């Protein structure tokens, strides 16, 4: 943020729950942290559907960091990830697995 780079946030389960457009104001980090703090685990996810929707909403080229369990049909997820590539975004995927009790 000190270099003027913007940061945004999308949280989702079967649909987008919150969408904060990328911005570089000093208050942006606070907004992102507040939303992350308030976010509760949701239902099952529809990763591919949400990724396609988000790819259309992100207006300009940037770096997308996806942190997800990626529980969806692998072929559909790959197609959705290609949507970001097609729109010129760089993509980092962090695949999280949580041990269930």
Secondary structure, DSSP 8 states (H G I E B T S, - for coil): -TTS--EEEEEESSSEEEEEEEE-STHHHHHHHHHHHH----S---HHHHHHHHHHH--S--EEEEEE---S-HHHHHHHHHHHHHTT-EEEEEE------
